Structure formats: structure tokens, C-alpha cells
Amino acid sequence: MTNPKTFSFTRVERLSILKNCLGVDNVSGLKILDYGGNHGNILKDGLENNEIVQSDYTCLDVDKLVLDAAKEEYPDANWVFYN
């Protein structure tokens, strides 16, 4: 049973949204702050496209359990809990 205090949203491709907002074709070499990034959709997309290095990615979110799980999967990324 899922913990009712833990939120995990359906994963949708978000890297293209970020690129569109920045007006770039590629985010390689950029430091990414994913405010409210949950379990790291932008990171996952960036890794699939070889555009984001884990250590260049920081996720700030209010769901500590999701952040802890994401940190296990992507230990070189930065996962910050903000209450």
C-alpha cells in the first residue's frame, strides 16, 4: 500500500519543456535546479538524451520519502528536502 503522504506523479517528458523555456536545443553543461522536481523527471529525460550529468542536477522538493528513493536511484544528483 502506498503511503498517503507520499506523492508520485505520472512521469511525463519534461526536458523539452525546459529547453523551450530556455530557448536552447541542448542543456548539456548547464546546472539544473528542478524546483518541485519530485522524483527527477528532468534528470531522467536528460540522462536518456545524454544531456544532463547527475552531479549538475539539483532537485528541491517537499516530499522527503520520494527524494530519498530518488537519491538511491541517482546518488550523484543533489536531492534537497525543503519543508
HURA-V147474 format. One line per field, one symbol per residue. ss: DSSP state (H for helix, E for strand, C for the rest). phi: phi as a letter, one per 30 degrees, with the letter a starting at -180 (. if undefined). A space follows every 50 residues. Layout:
ss->???
phi->???
//
This chain:
ss->CCCCCCCCCCCCCCHHHHHHHHCCCCCCCCCEEEECCCCCHHHHHHHHCC CCCHHHEEEEECCHHHHHHHHHHCCCCEEEECC
phi->.dddcccbdedbdbddddddddibcaceiddcccdidhcieddeddddch cbcedccbccaccddddddddddbdddcccdbc
//
